[in-house]
Amino acid sequence: MSPDAPPDSDYVHRTGAPPGFKRIHLVIGAVVFVVWFGVLGFVLTHGRDEESSVDVYSELPPGFSDALATQGVSYQGLSPVDATTESQVLAHVTTTANGNGGKPLVFRTSFSTTKGSGQPGTPTPALMVVVPDQTDSDGHVDFVDPTTYRELDSVDYTGAGGSGGSATS
């Protein structure tokens, strides 16, 4: 069609709402819009500038990671366990307390050991039972299989204030 041609009389230009439109559709759309941005605003503004509610690293004794590293043991991905798992693990572990009143701590992790060659081993999923000594920075750690509760490795460590320690497997 050329721009100078008369308009086509068969073309009908509709104005107003499309066929089948009801006012309730507009109300529902507005409610969804408001709720969407309300939830978005809530999520983005809450939790900011607050500490994590799960800070398991602060429960470990001072110098713990360094003390294990000197024994050739490293761990990664520390997370808490539920009370049932904790009681089952402590029932299977033979050294759950020491003479100085250290309360056992149980965490889910993966660990690896370096033996002789200094090459890192394969990370193994485990439950880590830490029995700190309350009088100094020494303690004991058991790494336990998360399904059978069989001991995978055991380490006695001396923390930052001590000198050395021994590891047994």
VMD Tcl script that builds the backbone (N, CA, C; Angstrom):
set m [mol new atoms 507]
animate dup $m
set s [atomselect $m all]
$s set {name element resname resid chain x y z} {
  {N N MET 1 A 0.825 -1.169 0.000}
  {CA C MET 1 A 0.000 0.000 0.000}
  {C C MET 1 A 0.877 1.243 0.000}
  {N N SER 2 A 0.539 2.175 -0.758}
  {CA C SER 2 A 1.311 3.412 -0.795}
  {C C SER 2 A 0.798 4.367 0.262}
  {N N PRO 3 A 1.642 5.330 0.678}
  {CA C PRO 3 A 1.211 6.260 1.723}
  {C C PRO 3 A 0.096 7.192 1.258}
  {N N ASP 4 A -0.063 7.368 -0.057}
  {CA C ASP 4 A -1.105 8.275 -0.557}
  {C C ASP 4 A -2.430 7.571 -0.781}
  {N N ALA 5 A -2.453 6.247 -0.631}
  {CA C ALA 5 A -3.679 5.495 -0.904}
  {C C ALA 5 A -4.684 5.723 0.209}
  {N N PRO 6 A -5.968 5.640 -0.096}
  {CA C PRO 6 A -6.989 5.801 0.942}
  {C C PRO 6 A -6.933 4.619 1.928}
  {N N PRO 7 A -7.310 4.835 3.174}
  {CA C PRO 7 A -7.262 3.771 4.169}
  {C C PRO 7 A -8.173 2.601 3.767}
  {N N ASP 8 A -7.747 1.405 4.161}
  {CA C ASP 8 A -8.514 0.200 3.869}
  {C C ASP 8 A -9.740 0.187 4.767}
  {N N SER 9 A -10.890 0.045 4.190}
  {CA C SER 9 A -12.123 0.117 4.962}
  {C C SER 9 A -12.381 -1.171 5.733}
  {N N ASP 10 A -11.692 -2.258 5.386}
  {CA C ASP 10 A -11.904 -3.513 6.101}
  {C C ASP 10 A -11.143 -3.561 7.425}
  {N N TYR 11 A -10.166 -2.694 7.626}
  {CA C TYR 11 A -9.359 -2.704 8.831}
  {C C TYR 11 A -10.129 -2.036 9.963}
  {N N VAL 12 A -10.223 -2.725 11.084}
  {CA C VAL 12 A -10.920 -2.177 12.240}
  {C C VAL 12 A -9.883 -1.948 13.337}
  {N N HIS 13 A -9.738 -0.715 13.755}
  {CA C HIS 13 A -8.793 -0.372 14.820}
  {C C HIS 13 A -9.549 -0.408 16.147}
  {N N ARG 14 A -9.185 -1.395 16.979}
  {CA C ARG 14 A -9.874 -1.556 18.251}
  {C C ARG 14 A -9.239 -0.642 19.301}
  {N N THR 15 A -10.025 -0.168 20.185}
  {CA C THR 15 A -9.556 0.606 21.329}
  {C C THR 15 A -10.159 -0.022 22.575}
  {N N GLY 16 A -9.495 0.178 23.695}
  {CA C GLY 16 A -10.029 -0.359 24.945}
  {C C GLY 16 A -9.424 -1.711 25.282}
  {N N ALA 17 A -10.088 -2.422 26.176}
  {CA C ALA 17 A -9.605 -3.705 26.686}
  {C C ALA 17 A -9.735 -4.796 25.627}
  {N N PRO 18 A -8.808 -5.757 25.660}
  {CA C PRO 18 A -8.902 -6.869 24.717}
  {C C PRO 18 A -10.097 -7.769 25.044}
  {N N PRO 19 A -10.527 -8.586 24.113}
  {CA C PRO 19 A -11.661 -9.474 24.376}
  {C C PRO 19 A -11.351 -10.440 25.526}
  {N N GLY 20 A -12.272 -10.696 26.418}
  {CA C GLY 20 A -12.102 -11.607 27.536}
  {C C GLY 20 A -11.465 -10.976 28.764}
  {N N PHE 21 A -11.098 -9.700 28.676}
  {CA C PHE 21 A -10.467 -9.033 29.808}
  {C C PHE 21 A -11.500 -8.718 30.872}
  {N N LYS 22 A -11.118 -8.994 32.131}
  {CA C LYS 22 A -11.987 -8.656 33.261}
  {C C LYS 22 A -11.151 -7.839 34.244}
  {N N ARG 23 A -11.785 -7.014 35.007}
  {CA C ARG 23 A -11.078 -6.164 35.965}
  {C C ARG 23 A -10.336 -6.977 37.024}
  {N N ILE 24 A -10.821 -8.166 37.324}
  {CA C ILE 24 A -10.160 -9.000 38.330}
  {C C ILE 24 A -8.744 -9.346 37.879}
  {N N HIS 25 A -8.528 -9.458 36.567}
  {CA C HIS 25 A -7.187 -9.737 36.055}
  {C C HIS 25 A -6.220 -8.612 36.418}
  {N N LEU 26 A -6.673 -7.403 36.356}
  {CA C LEU 26 A -5.848 -6.255 36.715}
  {C C LEU 26 A -5.532 -6.266 38.214}
  {N N VAL 27 A -6.508 -6.609 39.036}
  {CA C VAL 27 A -6.320 -6.661 40.489}
  {C C VAL 27 A -5.321 -7.773 40.843}
  {N N ILE 28 A -5.484 -8.945 40.243}
  {CA C ILE 28 A -4.571 -10.058 40.522}
  {C C ILE 28 A -3.149 -9.697 40.100}
  {N N GLY 29 A -2.995 -9.084 38.958}
  {CA C GLY 29 A -1.667 -8.662 38.490}
  {C C GLY 29 A -1.033 -7.671 39.446}
  {N N ALA 30 A -1.807 -6.724 39.954}
  {CA C ALA 30 A -1.281 -5.735 40.892}
  {C C ALA 30 A -0.863 -6.399 42.209}
  {N N VAL 31 A -1.651 -7.354 42.696}
  {CA C VAL 31 A -1.324 -8.050 43.939}
  {C C VAL 31 A -0.033 -8.857 43.765}
  {N N VAL 32 A 0.111 -9.572 42.656}
  {CA C VAL 32 A 1.330 -10.339 42.396}
  {C C VAL 32 A 2.534 -9.404 42.328}
  {N N PHE 33 A 2.396 -8.276 41.692}
  {CA C PHE 33 A 3.463 -7.286 41.567}
  {C C PHE 33 A 3.902 -6.792 42.950}
  {N N VAL 34 A 2.952 -6.426 43.787}
  {CA C VAL 34 A 3.263 -5.909 45.124}
  {C C VAL 34 A 3.903 -6.999 45.989}
  {N N VAL 35 A 3.368 -8.211 45.958}
  {CA C VAL 35 A 3.926 -9.297 46.762}
  {C C VAL 35 A 5.337 -9.628 46.292}
  {N N TRP 36 A 5.557 -9.682 44.992}
  {CA C TRP 36 A 6.879 -9.999 44.443}
  {C C TRP 36 A 7.930 -9.015 44.948}
  {N N PHE 37 A 7.654 -7.734 44.848}
  {CA C PHE 37 A 8.623 -6.737 45.288}
  {C C PHE 37 A 8.714 -6.654 46.807}
  {N N GLY 38 A 7.638 -7.004 47.512}
  {CA C GLY 38 A 7.698 -7.074 48.975}
  {C C GLY 38 A 8.630 -8.175 49.439}
  {N N VAL 39 A 8.510 -9.361 48.851}
  {CA C VAL 39 A 9.387 -10.473 49.204}
  {C C VAL 39 A 10.830 -10.148 48.819}
  {N N LEU 40 A 11.022 -9.585 47.654}
  {CA C LEU 40 A 12.364 -9.211 47.203}
  {C C LEU 40 A 12.998 -8.207 48.172}
  {N N GLY 41 A 12.243 -7.213 48.580}
  {CA C GLY 41 A 12.748 -6.225 49.530}
  {C C GLY 41 A 13.076 -6.841 50.877}
  {N N PHE 42 A 12.242 -7.756 51.349}
  {CA C PHE 42 A 12.477 -8.426 52.627}
  {C C PHE 42 A 13.754 -9.252 52.580}
  {N N VAL 43 A 13.912 -10.057 51.536}
  {CA C VAL 43 A 15.078 -10.934 51.414}
  {C C VAL 43 A 16.367 -10.126 51.316}
  {N N LEU 44 A 16.339 -9.045 50.573}
  {CA C LEU 44 A 17.553 -8.257 50.378}
  {C C LEU 44 A 17.954 -7.434 51.598}
  {N N THR 45 A 16.996 -7.095 52.452}
  {CA C THR 45 A 17.321 -6.248 53.597}
  {C C THR 45 A 17.551 -7.030 54.882}
  {N N HIS 46 A 17.111 -8.273 54.978}
  {CA C HIS 46 A 17.306 -9.047 56.206}
  {C C HIS 46 A 18.555 -9.899 56.092}
  {N N GLY 47 A 19.264 -10.047 57.200}
  {CA C GLY 47 A 20.473 -10.836 57.225}
  {C C GLY 47 A 21.718 -10.035 56.902}
  {N N ARG 48 A 21.545 -8.799 56.475}
  {CA C ARG 48 A 22.700 -7.968 56.176}
  {C C ARG 48 A 23.310 -7.486 57.487}
  {N N ASP 49 A 24.618 -7.426 57.536}
  {CA C ASP 49 A 25.371 -6.962 58.708}
  {C C ASP 49 A 25.112 -7.802 59.951}
  {N N GLU 50 A 24.736 -9.069 59.772}
  {CA C GLU 50 A 24.546 -9.968 60.897}
  {C C GLU 50 A 25.518 -11.127 60.746}
  {N N GLU 51 A 26.003 -11.638 61.884}
  {CA C GLU 51 A 26.888 -12.791 61.834}
  {C C GLU 51 A 26.088 -14.027 61.464}
  {N N SER 52 A 26.769 -14.997 60.899}
  {CA C SER 52 A 26.132 -16.262 60.566}
  {C C SER 52 A 25.678 -16.939 61.851}
  {N N SER 53 A 24.538 -17.608 61.792}
  {CA C SER 53 A 24.048 -18.286 62.984}
  {C C SER 53 A 24.814 -19.579 63.237}
  {N N VAL 54 A 25.569 -20.051 62.245}
  {CA C VAL 54 A 26.356 -21.267 62.394}
  {C C VAL 54 A 27.830 -20.904 62.228}
  {N N ASP 55 A 28.507 -20.689 63.351}
  {CA C ASP 55 A 29.929 -20.359 63.330}
  {C C ASP 55 A 30.673 -21.442 64.092}
  {N N VAL 56 A 30.825 -22.612 63.454}
  {CA C VAL 56 A 31.433 -23.749 64.129}
  {C C VAL 56 A 32.930 -23.583 64.331}
  {N N TYR 57 A 33.579 -22.782 63.514}
  {CA C TYR 57 A 35.025 -22.603 63.647}
  {C C TYR 57 A 35.388 -21.950 64.977}
  {N N SER 58 A 34.499 -21.119 65.520}
  {CA C SER 58 A 34.795 -20.461 66.789}
  {C C SER 58 A 34.739 -21.439 67.961}
  {N N GLU 59 A 34.146 -22.615 67.767}
  {CA C GLU 59 A 34.081 -23.611 68.837}
  {C C GLU 59 A 35.388 -24.383 68.981}
  {N N LEU 60 A 36.216 -24.358 67.950}
  {CA C LEU 60 A 37.474 -25.107 67.985}
  {C C LEU 60 A 38.485 -24.427 68.898}
  {N N PRO 61 A 39.365 -25.218 69.504}
  {CA C PRO 61 A 40.390 -24.640 70.382}
  {C C PRO 61 A 41.342 -23.730 69.603}
  {N N PRO 62 A 41.988 -22.771 70.256}
  {CA C PRO 62 A 42.940 -21.898 69.574}
  {C C PRO 62 A 44.106 -22.706 69.003}
  {N N GLY 63 A 44.502 -22.390 67.801}
  {CA C GLY 63 A 45.628 -23.058 67.165}
  {C C GLY 63 A 45.330 -24.462 66.667}
  {N N PHE 64 A 44.054 -24.838 66.618}
  {CA C PHE 64 A 43.664 -26.203 66.272}
  {C C PHE 64 A 44.105 -26.592 64.861}
  {N N SER 65 A 43.777 -25.776 63.865}
  {CA C SER 65 A 44.106 -26.111 62.473}
  {C C SER 65 A 45.608 -26.226 62.270}
  {N N ASP 66 A 46.374 -25.300 62.868}
  {CA C ASP 66 A 47.837 -25.342 62.749}
  {C C ASP 66 A 48.414 -26.575 63.439}
  {N N ALA 67 A 47.840 -26.930 64.582}
  {CA C ALA 67 A 48.322 -28.108 65.314}
  {C C ALA 67 A 48.092 -29.379 64.501}
  {N N LEU 68 A 46.947 -29.482 63.836}
  {CA C LEU 68 A 46.691 -30.654 62.991}
  {C C LEU 68 A 47.600 -30.652 61.770}
  {N N ALA 69 A 47.843 -29.473 61.215}
  {CA C ALA 69 A 48.705 -29.375 60.036}
  {C C ALA 69 A 50.117 -29.868 60.354}
  {N N THR 70 A 50.605 -29.595 61.558}
  {CA C THR 70 A 51.934 -30.086 61.939}
  {C C THR 70 A 51.952 -31.605 62.060}
  {N N GLN 71 A 50.782 -32.196 62.266}
  {CA C GLN 71 A 50.673 -33.654 62.335}
  {C C GLN 71 A 50.423 -34.271 60.955}
  {N N GLY 72 A 50.327 -33.423 59.929}
  {CA C GLY 72 A 50.095 -33.924 58.584}
  {C C GLY 72 A 48.634 -34.180 58.270}
  {N N VAL 73 A 47.725 -33.528 58.998}
  {CA C VAL 73 A 46.288 -33.720 58.793}
  {C C VAL 73 A 45.661 -32.382 58.440}
  {N N SER 74 A 44.857 -32.371 57.393}
  {CA C SER 74 A 44.103 -31.156 57.057}
  {C C SER 74 A 42.642 -31.522 56.896}
  {N N TYR 75 A 41.772 -30.545 57.139}
  {CA C TYR 75 A 40.335 -30.767 56.994}
  {C C TYR 75 A 39.745 -29.590 56.248}
  {N N GLN 76 A 38.573 -29.789 55.678}
  {CA C GLN 76 A 37.883 -28.703 54.969}
  {C C GLN 76 A 36.386 -28.937 54.995}
  {N N GLY 77 A 35.631 -27.853 54.958}
  {CA C GLY 77 A 34.174 -27.948 54.920}
  {C C GLY 77 A 33.562 -28.359 56.232}
  {N N LEU 78 A 33.847 -27.640 57.284}
  {CA C LEU 78 A 33.343 -27.952 58.618}
  {C C LEU 78 A 31.887 -27.541 58.751}
  {N N SER 79 A 31.026 -28.451 59.234}
  {CA C SER 79 A 29.621 -28.111 59.469}
  {C C SER 79 A 29.114 -28.874 60.689}
  {N N PRO 80 A 28.096 -28.332 61.359}
  {CA C PRO 80 A 27.585 -28.985 62.575}
  {C C PRO 80 A 26.777 -30.236 62.231}
  {N N VAL 81 A 26.560 -31.077 63.229}
  {CA C VAL 81 A 25.714 -32.260 63.077}
  {C C VAL 81 A 24.543 -32.142 64.048}
  {N N ASP 82 A 23.486 -32.910 63.792}
  {CA C ASP 82 A 22.330 -32.871 64.689}
  {C C ASP 82 A 22.630 -33.678 65.959}
  {N N ALA 83 A 21.782 -33.521 66.961}
  {CA C ALA 83 A 22.018 -34.140 68.266}
  {C C ALA 83 A 22.008 -35.661 68.194}
  {N N THR 84 A 21.170 -36.233 67.343}
  {CA C THR 84 A 21.109 -37.692 67.207}
  {C C THR 84 A 22.421 -38.244 66.665}
  {N N THR 85 A 22.927 -37.611 65.603}
  {CA C THR 85 A 24.201 -38.050 65.030}
  {C C THR 85 A 25.321 -37.909 66.049}
  {N N GLU 86 A 25.319 -36.801 66.774}
  {CA C GLU 86 A 26.358 -36.578 67.777}
  {C C GLU 86 A 26.340 -37.666 68.838}
  {N N SER 87 A 25.163 -38.024 69.356}
  {CA C SER 87 A 25.098 -39.054 70.398}
  {C C SER 87 A 25.505 -40.420 69.853}
  {N N GLN 88 A 25.155 -40.733 68.595}
  {CA C GLN 88 A 25.547 -42.012 68.007}
  {C C GLN 88 A 27.065 -42.087 67.823}
  {N N VAL 89 A 27.662 -41.004 67.372}
  {CA C VAL 89 A 29.115 -40.979 67.182}
  {C C VAL 89 A 29.818 -41.138 68.520}
  {N N LEU 90 A 29.389 -40.381 69.520}
  {CA C LEU 90 A 30.049 -40.437 70.826}
  {C C LEU 90 A 29.877 -41.804 71.483}
  {N N ALA 91 A 28.813 -42.536 71.151}
  {CA C ALA 91 A 28.618 -43.881 71.680}
  {C C ALA 91 A 29.610 -44.869 71.070}
  {N N HIS 92 A 30.073 -44.598 69.842}
  {CA C HIS 92 A 30.991 -45.505 69.151}
  {C C HIS 92 A 32.460 -45.148 69.343}
  {N N VAL 93 A 32.763 -43.908 69.670}
  {CA C VAL 93 A 34.153 -43.476 69.813}
  {C C VAL 93 A 34.636 -43.834 71.209}
  {N N THR 94 A 35.816 -44.435 71.298}
  {CA C THR 94 A 36.313 -44.907 72.596}
  {C C THR 94 A 36.852 -43.790 73.476}
  {N N THR 95 A 37.435 -42.737 72.892}
  {CA C THR 95 A 38.010 -41.652 73.697}
  {C C THR 95 A 37.134 -40.419 73.577}
  {N N THR 96 A 36.006 -40.399 74.296}
  {CA C THR 96 A 35.087 -39.273 74.196}
  {C C THR 96 A 35.315 -38.221 75.263}
  {N N ALA 97 A 36.197 -38.448 76.192}
  {CA C ALA 97 A 36.489 -37.442 77.212}
  {C C ALA 97 A 37.914 -37.643 77.686}
  {N N ASN 98 A 38.461 -36.595 78.260}
  {CA C ASN 98 A 39.796 -36.722 78.831}
  {C C ASN 98 A 39.741 -36.370 80.312}
  {N N GLY 99 A 40.843 -36.525 80.999}
  {CA C GLY 99 A 40.875 -36.300 82.432}
  {C C GLY 99 A 40.686 -34.848 82.832}
  {N N ASN 100 A 40.795 -33.925 81.902}
  {CA C ASN 100 A 40.699 -32.507 82.246}
  {C C ASN 100 A 39.348 -31.904 81.899}
  {N N GLY 101 A 38.348 -32.719 81.628}
  {CA C GLY 101 A 36.986 -32.223 81.450}
  {C C GLY 101 A 36.676 -31.635 80.100}
  {N N GLY 102 A 37.429 -31.967 79.062}
  {CA C GLY 102 A 37.142 -31.430 77.737}
  {C C GLY 102 A 35.857 -32.004 77.165}
  {N N LYS 103 A 34.939 -31.146 76.749}
  {CA C LYS 103 A 33.673 -31.592 76.172}
  {C C LYS 103 A 33.888 -31.917 74.693}
  {N N PRO 104 A 33.507 -33.112 74.245}
  {CA C PRO 104 A 33.708 -33.492 72.845}
  {C C PRO 104 A 32.869 -32.621 71.903}
  {N N LEU 105 A 33.452 -32.245 70.779}
  {CA C LEU 105 A 32.768 -31.498 69.730}
  {C C LEU 105 A 32.719 -32.391 68.494}
  {N N VAL 106 A 31.561 -32.462 67.833}
  {CA C VAL 106 A 31.409 -33.317 66.658}
  {C C VAL 106 A 31.024 -32.455 65.466}
  {N N PHE 107 A 31.765 -32.615 64.354}
  {CA C PHE 107 A 31.510 -31.855 63.138}
  {C C PHE 107 A 31.557 -32.785 61.924}
  {N N ARG 108 A 30.862 -32.402 60.883}
  {CA C ARG 108 A 30.941 -33.106 59.595}
  {C C ARG 108 A 31.998 -32.398 58.762}
  {N N THR 109 A 32.897 -33.155 58.144}
  {CA C THR 109 A 34.002 -32.564 57.385}
  {C C THR 109 A 34.542 -33.573 56.382}
  {N N SER 110 A 35.588 -33.197 55.701}
  {CA C SER 110 A 36.397 -34.159 54.953}
  {C C SER 110 A 37.840 -33.869 55.332}
  {N N PHE 111 A 38.654 -34.920 55.434}
  {CA C PHE 111 A 40.028 -34.735 55.865}
  {C C PHE 111 A 40.964 -35.494 54.945}
  {N N SER 112 A 42.202 -35.075 54.975}
  {CA C SER 112 A 43.243 -35.791 54.244}
  {C C SER 112 A 44.515 -35.743 55.082}
  {N N THR 113 A 45.373 -36.723 54.859}
  {CA C THR 113 A 46.630 -36.791 55.609}
  {C C THR 113 A 47.802 -36.789 54.647}
  {N N THR 114 A 48.907 -36.293 55.137}
  {CA C THR 114 A 50.161 -36.362 54.372}
  {C C THR 114 A 51.083 -37.279 55.140}
  {N N LYS 115 A 51.539 -38.279 54.465}
  {CA C LYS 115 A 52.417 -39.264 55.111}
  {C C LYS 115 A 53.760 -39.275 54.403}
  {N N GLY 116 A 54.814 -38.963 55.080}
  {CA C GLY 116 A 56.180 -39.075 54.579}
  {C C GLY 116 A 56.508 -38.230 53.361}
  {N N SER 117 A 55.877 -38.492 52.237}
  {CA C SER 117 A 56.245 -37.824 50.989}
  {C C SER 117 A 55.818 -36.361 50.956}
  {N N GLY 118 A 54.887 -35.979 51.791}
  {CA C GLY 118 A 54.425 -34.594 51.804}
  {C C GLY 118 A 53.378 -34.295 50.750}
  {N N GLN 119 A 52.932 -35.311 50.010}
  {CA C GLN 119 A 51.875 -35.108 49.010}
  {C C GLN 119 A 50.525 -35.250 49.693}
  {N N PRO 120 A 49.580 -34.358 49.387}
  {CA C PRO 120 A 48.269 -34.456 50.029}
  {C C PRO 120 A 47.549 -35.727 49.605}
  {N N GLY 121 A 46.862 -36.325 50.564}
  {CA C GLY 121 A 46.091 -37.527 50.282}
  {C C GLY 121 A 44.730 -37.187 49.715}
  {N N THR 122 A 43.949 -38.201 49.469}
  {CA C THR 122 A 42.597 -38.029 48.940}
  {C C THR 122 A 41.671 -37.588 50.070}
  {N N PRO 123 A 40.904 -36.511 49.879}
  {CA C PRO 123 A 39.966 -36.091 50.922}
  {C C PRO 123 A 38.923 -37.186 51.199}
  {N N THR 124 A 38.728 -37.491 52.460}
  {CA C THR 124 A 37.800 -38.534 52.883}
  {C C THR 124 A 36.692 -37.905 53.714}
  {N N PRO 125 A 35.415 -38.123 53.356}
  {CA C PRO 125 A 34.319 -37.606 54.186}
  {C C PRO 125 A 34.359 -38.268 55.560}
  {N N ALA 126 A 34.131 -37.488 56.591}
  {CA C ALA 126 A 34.208 -38.039 57.941}
  {C C ALA 126 A 33.453 -37.164 58.930}
  {N N LEU 127 A 33.230 -37.729 60.098}
  {CA C LEU 127 A 32.766 -36.975 61.250}
  {C C LEU 127 A 34.000 -36.770 62.119}
  {N N MET 128 A 34.251 -35.530 62.503}
  {CA C MET 128 A 35.432 -35.194 63.285}
  {C C MET 128 A 35.014 -35.001 64.740}
  {N N VAL 129 A 35.589 -35.785 65.642}
  {CA C VAL 129 A 35.321 -35.677 67.073}
  {C C VAL 129 A 36.543 -35.032 67.708}
  {N N VAL 130 A 36.368 -33.817 68.206}
  {CA C VAL 130 A 37.463 -33.066 68.828}
  {C C VAL 130 A 37.256 -33.090 70.338}
  {N N VAL 131 A 38.266 -33.553 71.050}
  {CA C VAL 131 A 38.213 -33.564 72.512}
  {C C VAL 131 A 39.322 -32.647 73.010}
  {N N PRO 132 A 38.994 -31.360 73.237}
  {CA C PRO 132 A 40.032 -30.413 73.681}
  {C C PRO 132 A 40.348 -30.617 75.156}
  {N N ASP 133 A 41.565 -30.263 75.506}
  {CA C ASP 133 A 42.006 -30.286 76.891}
  {C C ASP 133 A 41.690 -28.904 77.467}
  {N N GLN 134 A 40.941 -28.846 78.553}
  {CA C GLN 134 A 40.506 -27.558 79.116}
  {C C GLN 134 A 41.627 -26.789 79.800}
  {N N THR 135 A 42.716 -27.475 80.179}
  {CA C THR 135 A 43.765 -26.788 80.925}
  {C C THR 135 A 44.837 -26.175 80.037}
  {N N ASP 136 A 44.996 -26.673 78.813}
  {CA C ASP 136 A 45.962 -26.075 77.894}
  {C C ASP 136 A 45.446 -26.254 76.463}
  {N N SER 137 A 46.306 -26.127 75.493}
  {CA C SER 137 A 45.849 -26.169 74.099}
  {C C SER 137 A 46.054 -27.534 73.445}
  {N N ASP 138 A 46.241 -28.580 74.256}
  {CA C ASP 138 A 46.379 -29.929 73.723}
  {C C ASP 138 A 44.998 -30.546 73.528}
  {N N GLY 139 A 44.964 -31.681 72.840}
  {CA C GLY 139 A 43.705 -32.373 72.671}
  {C C GLY 139 A 43.839 -33.621 71.832}
  {N N HIS 140 A 42.704 -34.193 71.504}
  {CA C HIS 140 A 42.641 -35.434 70.736}
  {C C HIS 140 A 41.545 -35.285 69.677}
  {N N VAL 141 A 41.800 -35.842 68.490}
  {CA C VAL 141 A 40.830 -35.803 67.400}
  {C C VAL 141 A 40.668 -37.204 66.835}
  {N N ASP 142 A 39.412 -37.620 66.660}
  {CA C ASP 142 A 39.103 -38.865 65.963}
  {C C ASP 142 A 38.341 -38.512 64.701}
  {N N PHE 143 A 38.719 -39.109 63.593}
  {CA C PHE 143 A 37.972 -38.996 62.341}
  {C C PHE 143 A 37.223 -40.305 62.161}
  {N N VAL 144 A 35.889 -40.221 62.055}
  {CA C VAL 144 A 35.019 -41.387 62.073}
  {C C VAL 144 A 34.228 -41.453 60.774}
  {N N ASP 145 A 34.054 -42.680 60.254}
  {CA C ASP 145 A 33.236 -42.874 59.054}
  {C C ASP 145 A 31.802 -42.447 59.356}
  {N N PRO 146 A 31.183 -41.608 58.494}
  {CA C PRO 146 A 29.848 -41.088 58.794}
  {C C PRO 146 A 28.725 -42.122 58.714}
  {N N THR 147 A 28.956 -43.281 58.123}
  {CA C THR 147 A 27.880 -44.277 58.025}
  {C C THR 147 A 28.068 -45.440 58.995}
  {N N THR 148 A 29.301 -45.893 59.175}
  {CA C THR 148 A 29.542 -47.054 60.049}
  {C C THR 148 A 30.055 -46.649 61.429}
  {N N TYR 149 A 30.464 -45.398 61.597}
  {CA C TYR 149 A 31.046 -44.877 62.836}
  {C C TYR 149 A 32.338 -45.601 63.203}
  {N N ARG 150 A 33.002 -46.185 62.219}
  {CA C ARG 150 A 34.298 -46.834 62.413}
  {C C ARG 150 A 35.375 -45.754 62.385}
  {N N GLU 151 A 36.344 -45.855 63.280}
  {CA C GLU 151 A 37.410 -44.854 63.339}
  {C C GLU 151 A 38.295 -44.956 62.101}
  {N N LEU 152 A 38.489 -43.816 61.423}
  {CA C LEU 152 A 39.338 -43.763 60.235}
  {C C LEU 152 A 40.755 -43.322 60.578}
  {N N ASP 153 A 40.873 -42.389 61.502}
  {CA C ASP 153 A 42.181 -41.879 61.904}
  {C C ASP 153 A 42.043 -41.244 63.281}
  {N N SER 154 A 43.143 -41.175 63.998}
  {CA C SER 154 A 43.151 -40.605 65.333}
  {C C SER 154 A 44.419 -39.779 65.491}
  {N N VAL 155 A 44.281 -38.588 66.065}
  {CA C VAL 155 A 45.433 -37.697 66.207}
  {C C VAL 155 A 45.420 -37.047 67.586}
  {N N ASP 156 A 46.552 -37.118 68.274}
  {CA C ASP 156 A 46.770 -36.331 69.485}
  {C C ASP 156 A 47.557 -35.116 69.050}
  {N N TYR 157 A 47.121 -33.948 69.449}
  {CA C TYR 157 A 47.792 -32.736 68.999}
  {C C TYR 157 A 48.168 -31.851 70.169}
  {N N THR 158 A 49.177 -31.025 69.919}
  {CA C THR 158 A 49.588 -29.998 70.855}
  {C C THR 158 A 49.352 -28.670 70.166}
  {N N GLY 159 A 48.597 -27.795 70.804}
  {CA C GLY 159 A 48.216 -26.530 70.187}
  {C C GLY 159 A 49.350 -25.541 70.104}
  {N N ALA 160 A 48.983 -24.285 69.884}
  {CA C ALA 160 A 49.955 -23.212 69.644}
  {C C ALA 160 A 50.931 -23.022 70.799}
  {N N GLY 161 A 50.482 -23.311 72.025}
  {CA C GLY 161 A 51.355 -23.082 73.180}
  {C C GLY 161 A 52.294 -24.244 73.470}
  {N N GLY 162 A 52.115 -25.397 72.785}
  {CA C GLY 162 A 52.911 -26.578 73.107}
  {C C GLY 162 A 54.062 -26.782 72.149}
  {N N SER 163 A 54.706 -27.938 72.295}
  {CA C SER 163 A 55.852 -28.230 71.441}
  {C C SER 163 A 55.741 -29.641 70.887}
  {N N GLY 164 A 55.126 -29.786 69.751}
  {CA C GLY 164 A 55.057 -31.086 69.097}
  {C C GLY 164 A 53.788 -31.834 69.398}
  {N N GLY 165 A 53.873 -33.163 69.415}
  {CA C GLY 165 A 52.711 -34.013 69.626}
  {C C GLY 165 A 52.936 -35.304 68.890}
  {N N SER 166 A 51.982 -36.189 68.966}
  {CA C SER 166 A 52.126 -37.454 68.277}
  {C C SER 166 A 50.847 -37.775 67.529}
  {N N ALA 167 A 50.979 -38.480 66.437}
  {CA C ALA 167 A 49.828 -38.884 65.647}
  {C C ALA 167 A 49.843 -40.393 65.510}
  {N N THR 168 A 48.656 -40.982 65.619}
  {CA C THR 168 A 48.539 -42.418 65.419}
  {C C THR 168 A 47.447 -42.674 64.422}
  {N N SER 169 A 47.599 -43.736 63.670}
  {CA C SER 169 A 46.576 -44.099 62.682}
  {C C SER 169 A 46.007 -45.442 62.977}
}
mol reanalyze $m
mol bondsrecalc $m
mol representation Tube
mol addrep $m
